Each structure stands twice: as C-alpha cells, then as structure tokens.
C-alpha cells in the first residue's frame, strides 16, 4: 500500500546553500559547451575537414594508334587522364583508388566508396576520331567519362562527390583539350613538298578545347520514401534514443515501485515502502523490462515505417536488429545507473548522444568531419547502429556494407553492459551496501 512521506522540517537555508544551487548550473554549462563543440565543429566546414574520402577510378581504355601514315604513334589518353587525376586531387583529402570494374562495383555495393569515375575502353579511339573530325567534315561524338555517385552511402557524400567531379573534370577537360589540340596541330604540319595544311576553324578549336562529355549518374538510385538517404540515420537515432531513454524510464519507475524513489503525480506525492530486494535482483528485473520494451517498440517502429511508405526489403532483419540494439543500449544504460547512481544519467547522455550523433556518419560522412570524430566512430554506439541499419535498408543486408560490424559491436556493447552491471551490483551486495537513506546531521 502506498504511503505519503512528509519531509522533516529543517532550516530552508541549509538546502539553498550557494554550492547546491550552483552545481546544476556548472554541470549544464559544461554539458552545453561540450554539445556546442561536438555539434558545431562537425558541420561548420566539411570541405575543410575532408580527409581520406574514398573514390574509385576505373580506367578501361585500351589505347589507340593515331597519326598519318608514316607518323603513327600509340597513345592511351585514359592513362594520361588517370595520371592527371592522381596528381590533381589532394592526397590528404581524397583517397583515389584505382580499381577494376568488378572491384569498383563491389565497393559501391558495400558502401566502401562514395563514387566511381569510369574511363571507357574506346576513350582514346573516340578522342582520335574527334581530332580527325575537327579537320575532316563529318558527324562526331565526344568521348564520355562517367562520374557515378553512390546515393545509398549518404546524401552529403553524394554532394561532395558531385563537387569533386565538377572540379576534377574541369582540370581533366583542360588537360586533355590541350594535349589533343597539340596532337592535331602536329598531324597537320605539312611535309616538305606536300600540300599546305588545313587551318583549324573556330568551331574545331572550341571542340578541341572541351573534348569530353562528362556524364554524372547515380549508382542504384534510392527508392521513394528513403528521405534522400536519411531514413537510415533517423531510424538508427530512434533505436538509440528508445534504448537509452527507455532504460532511464524503466530505472525510475521500477525504483519507485520498489520504494527506493518517491513518485509524484501532480499534487500527490507517493513513496511506497522499501522492498527487501538485492541490487542484483533489482537489475535483473529492469533488464527484463528493457528486453520486453525493446521487442514491442521494434515491432511498433517497423509498423510505423511501413505505414508511412518507407521501403522495407528485409523487415524481419530490421525488426530483429532493432530489438537487439535497444536491448544492448538499454542494458548498458541501466548498468551504468546501477553502478554510479543518478550521475549515470549524465554519463549515458554524453556517451550515447553528445559524442554519438556527430560521430555517427549518418548526415555528414566521417571523412568530412574533424579527424577525432573518426577515432570516436571506432567505438561510439551510434556509428555502429547506423552502419547496421543502413545496410539493411539500402544494401540488402550486406555484411560488408556494415551489418556484420553493427551486429558484433552490439554484441560487444551488450557484453560490456551485462558484465559491468552484474560485477558492480554483486560487489555492492557482498559489501552490504544496501539501498537505504543515509542519516546526516
């Protein structure tokens, strides 16, 4: 039966000492400052923070023999373009990976690169035809270089890839145009006693200055209802928040039901008699509630996503992974609260939210944030959860696209949470550190 506690009367000034009311202000100032640094530092200047941004380069050009009879020469403009790109891109910002076509496709399908530049097999041949066509009448087509973006790897990554393509291809356009013009002029140089060389027309010079047709296309475009690649991030955020906030609510309500905390309902103040229960038993009850909550909420989130038209190719995988993530996060959060008490709220907030969201890679790629975010992403829960959810939603549940890492890191997090909770609560129980008020004068 519920009982109503009345606080013992005492001098109010003792409870309103400057130290007591200043403490929350200091704590919130520190948390607010940490929030400001983490959230602003990763969005202020992504271009400046760009580092090791992976892009694939596929050169399939087989080369061509060009030139008039007696002055033929073997050329491979594709190799020249590839060399020019490697020299033009800043090595500290762009990780340009020279791959074969199959390797590049696999890298795109597993989110290992944000885009691919394709140089076709007939690149040199078409450039040679363009050079001849500049002085010989006839229909010609400019050779194509394809810049493929990977929208499933992230919307912001796609925009960075597009800007890189524009800047890099402008330099390549100028380089190839200059080389092709020089080659055409060399071929037009008259031999002694031969007919005079034709002059390059203005139209021919314009065509030679910009000889390439740069085509930008998407690799496996996202289906409708994917939020331009943001549904994975927000679904991951939901899993993390439900796991963390749910654990805190479970912790509070169960402690209140067991009589360890008072409960307030509007003007009513209730404090149940304190139950005779060990810390380990209390923690096991909370874990049971968290596990049940995770299963129910995971099903609810899946149903809401389906009702809103979110593409769900692997609903069972998303349901199971979502429930497991919330269990891992919830168990760890309740263990932290059981170990250090109320201050565990601050620890959970820092670990799962303040440090987790900016290092998740869900909105701004990790490669476009300050390098310490990349270090945080190695172990911060939010990044691991995002990789798993993104793999299920956009990459057909591919293990190499992040699901394997997401599962194993969740297993590790759950193991840490269980070990921490059981170790600390058993230690407290053995030492006789019961959960009861401490009499203070």
C-alpha positions as a printed Julia matrix, in Angstrom:
441×3 Matrix{Float64}:
  0.0    0.0      0.0
  1.25   3.47    -0.8
  2.26   5.81     1.96
  2.75   9.54     1.93
  6.08  10.84     3.2
  6.41  14.22     4.76
  9.83  15.82     4.65
 11.26  16.62     8.01
 11.13  20.28     8.79
 14.5   21.96     8.69
 16.11  25.27     8.06
 15.44  26.1      4.39
 18.69  28.0      4.09
 20.64  24.78     4.59
 19.02  23.37     1.43
 19.54  26.58    -0.55
 23.25  26.96     0.01
 25.15  28.51    -2.96
 27.05  25.28    -3.58
 23.86  23.26    -4.05
 22.06  25.56    -6.45
 25.24  26.43    -8.36
 26.12  22.78    -9.06
 23.43  22.18   -11.74
 24.4   25.44   -13.43
 28.04  24.37   -13.62
 27.13  20.88   -14.85
 24.79  22.23   -17.54
 27.35  24.8    -18.65
 29.93  22.06   -19.15
 27.44  19.83   -20.98
 26.25  22.73   -23.14
 29.83  23.62   -24.04
 30.58  20.01   -24.97
 27.42  19.93   -27.09
 28.47  23.15   -28.83
 31.94  21.89   -29.67
 30.79  18.47   -30.9
 27.79  19.57   -32.95
 29.18  22.76   -34.46
 32.68  21.5    -35.18
 31.41  18.73   -37.43
 29.12  20.91   -39.58
 30.86  24.28   -39.78
 33.23  23.44   -42.66
 33.03  19.88   -44.05
 35.13  20.8    -47.1
 37.97  21.96   -44.86
 37.71  18.8    -42.74
 37.68  16.46   -45.75
 40.19  13.63   -45.4
 40.6   10.14   -46.89
 37.34  10.47   -48.85
 37.24   7.21   -50.87
 36.57   7.41   -54.63
 37.15   4.64   -57.18
 38.81   5.23   -60.56
 38.27   2.67   -63.31
 40.36   3.04   -66.48
 39.29   0.58   -69.18
 40.92   2.42   -72.07
 42.83   0.03   -74.37
 44.62   2.8    -76.26
 44.74   3.57   -79.99
 47.25   4.1    -82.81
 46.85   7.61   -84.2
 48.57   9.77   -86.8
 49.02   9.88   -90.56
 50.8    7.03   -92.37
 54.47   7.0    -91.56
 53.96   9.05   -88.39
 51.69   6.76   -86.38
 52.06   6.64   -82.63
 50.46   4.57   -79.93
 48.55   6.65   -77.38
 46.48   5.92   -74.29
 44.61   9.02   -73.25
 42.9    7.05   -70.46
 46.21   6.52   -68.69
 47.02  10.22   -69.11
 43.66  11.17   -67.59
 44.16   8.73   -64.7
 47.66  10.1    -64.04
 46.34  13.64   -64.23
 43.58  12.86   -61.72
 46.01  11.28   -59.28
 48.21  14.36   -59.48
 45.34  16.83   -59.36
 43.46  15.51   -56.33
 44.84  16.42   -52.9
 46.1   13.15   -51.42
 45.28  14.27   -47.87
 41.63  14.86   -48.8
 40.75  12.3    -51.47
 41.57   8.6    -51.34
 41.55   7.83   -55.09
 41.53   4.06   -55.51
 42.41   2.62   -58.93
 40.19  -0.45   -59.27
 38.92  -2.83   -61.9
 35.27  -2.59   -62.98
 34.13  -5.57   -60.86
 36.06  -4.35   -57.81
 34.56  -0.88   -58.18
 31.06  -2.29   -58.44
 31.55  -4.37   -55.3
 32.96  -1.32   -53.5
 29.88   0.7    -54.47
 27.52  -2.1    -53.41
 29.18  -2.35   -49.99
 29.45   1.43   -49.37
 33.25   1.32   -49.4
 33.44   4.26   -51.84
 31.23   7.3    -52.36
 31.55   7.28   -56.15
 33.37   5.96   -59.2
 34.93   7.62   -62.25
 34.75   5.44   -65.37
 37.01   5.87   -68.4
 35.61   3.64   -71.21
 37.6    1.17   -73.3
 37.25   3.24   -76.51
 38.27   6.52   -74.9
 41.49   7.0    -76.94
 39.77   5.85   -80.13
 36.96   8.36   -79.75
 39.4   11.15   -78.96
 41.31  10.25   -82.12
 38.1   10.37   -84.14
 37.31  13.74   -82.57
 40.76  15.03   -83.59
 40.31  13.86   -87.16
 36.77  15.17   -87.25
 37.97  18.63   -86.31
 39.58  18.98   -89.74
 37.57  16.46   -91.79
 33.82  17.08   -92.23
 31.53  14.51   -90.65
 29.44  13.69   -87.59
 31.46  13.0    -84.45
 30.7   12.36   -80.78
 32.74  13.5    -77.82
 34.17  10.65   -75.71
 32.35  10.06   -72.44
 33.72   9.97   -68.9
 31.12   8.8    -66.4
 31.02  10.04   -62.81
 28.88   7.69   -60.74
 27.65   8.79   -57.33
 26.57   6.39   -54.57
 23.39   7.88   -53.06
 22.9    4.9    -50.74
 26.13   5.79   -48.94
 24.67   9.17   -47.89
 23.2   12.34   -49.34
 26.02  14.6    -48.18
 28.61  12.19   -49.56
 26.83  12.37   -52.92
 27.04  16.16   -52.97
 30.76  16.04   -52.13
 31.29  13.51   -54.93
 29.43  15.75   -57.38
 31.52  18.8    -56.45
 34.7   16.77   -56.74
 33.6   15.56   -60.17
 32.97  19.1    -61.35
 36.32  20.41   -60.11
 38.45  17.43   -61.16
 36.78  17.02   -64.55
 37.31  20.7    -65.31
 41.05  20.18   -64.9
 40.94  16.97   -66.93
 38.95  18.73   -69.65
 41.62  21.41   -69.93
 44.49  18.91   -69.86
 43.01  16.59   -72.5
 41.93  19.53   -74.67
 45.45  20.96   -74.66
 47.05  17.61   -75.49
 44.55  16.85   -78.26
 44.96  20.28   -79.82
 48.76  19.91   -79.86
 48.45  16.47   -81.4
 46.1   17.65   -84.13
 48.37  20.59   -84.94
 51.34  18.21   -85.14
 49.45  15.97   -87.53
 48.55  18.98   -89.67
 52.18  20.05   -90.06
 52.84  19.75   -93.84
 55.61  17.52   -95.08
 58.22  19.04   -97.38
 56.84  19.27  -100.88
 53.37  18.26   -99.7
 50.1   20.21   -99.88
 49.55  23.01   -97.36
 47.97  22.01   -94.07
 44.36  22.98   -93.46
 43.62  25.59   -90.82
 41.67  24.79   -87.67
 38.32  26.53   -87.72
 36.91  28.34   -84.73
 34.36  25.58   -84.2
 37.12  22.98   -84.32
 39.17  24.84   -81.73
 36.13  25.05   -79.42
 35.51  21.3    -79.82
 39.16  20.53   -79.09
 39.24  22.81   -76.05
 36.34  20.87   -74.46
 36.61  17.4    -75.97
 34.96  15.39   -73.19
 31.33  14.66   -72.41
 31.14  14.35   -68.61
 28.09  12.33   -67.58
 27.02  12.27   -63.92
 24.7    9.44   -62.93
 23.55   7.63   -59.81
 24.56   4.08   -58.99
 21.46   2.21   -57.78
 19.24   5.24   -57.06
 17.34   5.17   -53.79
 13.66   4.25   -53.97
 10.97   6.72   -53.0
 10.33   7.03   -49.29
 14.03   6.86   -48.39
 14.32  10.5    -47.37
 17.24  11.08   -49.76
 19.24   8.59   -47.73
 18.34   9.97   -44.29
 15.84   7.32   -43.15
 18.72   5.07   -42.05
 20.11   7.81   -39.81
 16.81   8.72   -38.2
 15.8    5.09   -37.71
 19.15   4.48   -36.01
 18.6    7.56   -33.86
 15.19   6.23   -32.82
 16.69   2.88   -31.77
 19.4    4.59   -29.74
 17.07   7.08   -28.06
 14.44   4.47   -27.22
 17.1    2.21   -25.76
 18.63   4.98   -23.65
 15.52   6.92   -22.63
 13.56   3.71   -22.14
 16.22   2.39   -19.78
 16.09   5.59   -17.76
 12.28   5.43   -17.53
 12.37   1.75   -16.57
 15.01   2.52   -13.95
 12.92   5.33   -12.46
  9.55   3.55   -12.45
 10.82   0.26   -11.06
 12.79   2.01    -8.33
  9.62   3.91    -7.46
  7.56   0.7     -7.39
 10.14  -0.95    -5.12
 10.11   2.03    -2.76
 13.59   3.34    -3.48
 12.31   6.59    -5.02
  9.24   8.73    -4.43
  6.62   9.15    -7.14
  4.84  12.41    -7.87
  1.54  12.58    -9.72
  0.59  16.23    -9.95
  0.0   17.41    -6.39
  0.23  13.86    -4.97
  3.47  12.59    -3.52
  3.72   8.83    -3.06
  6.5    6.79    -1.52
  5.95   3.05    -1.31
  7.59   1.0      1.47
 11.1   -0.05     0.55
 11.2   -3.63    -0.71
 13.68  -6.14     0.65
 15.49  -6.96    -2.58
 19.13  -7.14    -3.58
 20.78  -4.88    -6.13
 21.36  -7.81    -8.49
 17.69  -8.83    -8.39
 16.64  -5.24    -8.98
 18.92  -5.02   -12.01
 17.59  -8.29   -13.44
 14.02  -7.0    -13.14
 15.0   -3.83   -15.0
 16.74  -5.82   -17.73
 13.61  -7.95   -18.18
 11.51  -4.82   -18.6
 14.03  -3.34   -21.08
 14.04  -6.55   -23.16
 10.23  -6.65   -23.32
 10.13  -2.94   -24.2
 12.7   -3.43   -27.0
 10.7   -6.19   -28.7
  7.42  -4.27   -28.56
  8.93  -0.94   -29.67
 10.9   -2.54   -32.5
  7.67  -4.01   -33.86
  5.94  -0.63   -33.45
  8.7    1.24   -35.31
  8.61  -1.29   -38.13
  4.85  -0.9    -38.44
  5.09   2.9    -38.41
  7.79   2.83   -41.12
  5.66   0.56   -43.3
  2.56   2.7    -42.78
  4.5    5.82   -43.81
  5.72   4.2    -47.02
  9.34   3.57   -46.03
 10.85   0.82   -48.25
 11.42  -2.3    -46.14
 13.05  -5.03   -48.22
 14.12  -7.0    -45.13
 11.53  -6.29   -42.41
 12.43  -9.31   -40.26
 16.11  -8.39   -40.23
 15.27  -4.79   -39.31
 12.92  -5.92   -36.53
 15.46  -8.33   -35.01
 18.39  -5.93   -35.33
 16.36  -3.04   -33.9
 15.25  -5.08   -30.9
 18.79  -6.31   -30.28
 20.24  -2.78   -30.47
 17.71  -1.43   -27.98
 18.42  -4.32   -25.62
 22.18  -3.71   -25.84
 21.8    0.04   -25.27
 19.15  -0.38   -22.55
 21.12  -3.0    -20.6
 24.25  -0.83   -20.7
 22.4    2.3    -19.59
 20.72   0.55   -16.66
 24.06  -0.96   -15.65
 25.64   2.49   -15.6
 22.78   3.79   -13.44
 23.1    0.8    -11.1
 26.85   1.36   -10.82
 27.07   5.11   -10.21
 23.54   6.22    -9.46
 21.91   9.43   -10.63
 25.11  10.75   -12.23
 24.76   7.83   -14.67
 22.16   9.96   -16.46
 24.92  12.39   -17.43
 27.3    9.6    -18.43
 24.66   7.99   -20.65
 23.82  11.31   -22.23
 27.47  12.0    -23.06
 28.26   8.52   -24.4
 25.11   7.86   -26.41
 24.04  11.33   -27.56
 26.6   14.11   -27.21
 29.52  12.07   -28.57
 27.44   9.62   -30.57
 25.4   11.69   -33.0
 28.2   13.8    -34.53
 30.42  10.73   -34.98
 27.64   8.59   -36.48
 28.37   9.45   -40.13
 24.63   9.48   -40.77
 24.35  13.06   -42.04
 27.91  14.24   -42.71
 30.36  11.5    -43.76
 33.03  10.65   -41.22
 35.61  11.6    -43.88
 34.22  15.16   -43.92
 34.46  15.74   -40.16
 37.46  16.54   -37.93
 39.71  13.51   -37.54
 38.9   12.95   -33.88
 35.35  12.04   -34.97
 36.84   9.18   -36.97
 38.5    7.96   -33.79
 35.2    8.2    -31.9
 33.42   6.31   -34.69
 35.56   3.25   -33.98
 33.61   2.54   -30.79
 30.75   5.04   -30.4
 27.44   3.09   -30.44
 25.6    5.42   -32.81
 28.01   4.82   -35.7
 27.77   1.05   -35.35
 23.97   1.17   -35.21
 23.84   3.41   -38.28
 26.05   1.07   -40.31
 23.79  -1.88   -39.5
 20.53  -0.07   -40.25
 21.89   1.46   -43.47
 23.0   -1.99   -44.65
 19.53  -3.47   -44.03
 17.63  -0.56   -45.62
 19.84   0.3    -48.6
 22.33  -2.52   -49.23
 20.15  -5.65   -48.99
 21.54  -6.55   -45.57
 25.09  -6.94   -46.86
 27.57  -7.85   -44.13
 30.41  -5.96   -45.82
 28.22  -2.85   -46.06
 28.15  -2.6    -42.26
 25.71  -5.17   -40.9
 28.42  -7.55   -39.68
 30.18  -4.76   -37.83
 26.9   -3.44   -36.46
 25.95  -6.85   -35.04
 29.31  -7.68   -33.5
 29.74  -4.24   -31.96
 26.24  -4.53   -30.48
 27.21  -7.93   -29.05
 30.33  -6.35   -27.57
 28.31  -3.48   -26.1
 25.8   -5.9    -24.59
 28.6   -7.99   -23.09
 30.19  -4.89   -21.56
 26.86  -3.75   -20.14
 25.99  -7.14   -18.63
 29.47  -7.63   -17.19
 29.54  -4.14   -15.71
 26.08  -4.42   -14.19
 26.49  -7.84   -12.63
 30.0   -7.18   -11.36
 29.2   -3.88    -9.66
 25.84  -4.89    -8.16
 27.24  -8.16    -6.78
 30.13  -6.27    -5.27
 27.74  -3.83    -3.6
 25.6   -6.71    -2.3
 28.58  -8.58    -0.87
 29.77  -5.43     0.89
 26.34  -4.94     2.43
 25.83  -1.62     0.66
 22.07  -1.6      0.78
 19.93   0.99    -0.95
 18.68   2.91     2.04
 18.81   6.5      3.24
 21.96   7.71     4.97
 21.29   9.69     8.15
 23.05  13.06     8.0
 23.08  15.61    10.7
